[in-house]
């Protein structure tokens, strides 16, 4: 995801939920809804990219739970 997309997601999170991307660790459903709204059918591809970017951290329960919450 490039800078324009990142800023679009950050702006929509702030507008819709009065939160920022780091806040999504506690509320992954906010990020999920915003990503679905912005990227539509490409949402699954975005989740896969997040999974790849987390790399070795995905084995940690916290990150695994985060990805699972986004993928529901």
Beta strands, then each sheet from edge to edge (+ up, - down):
end
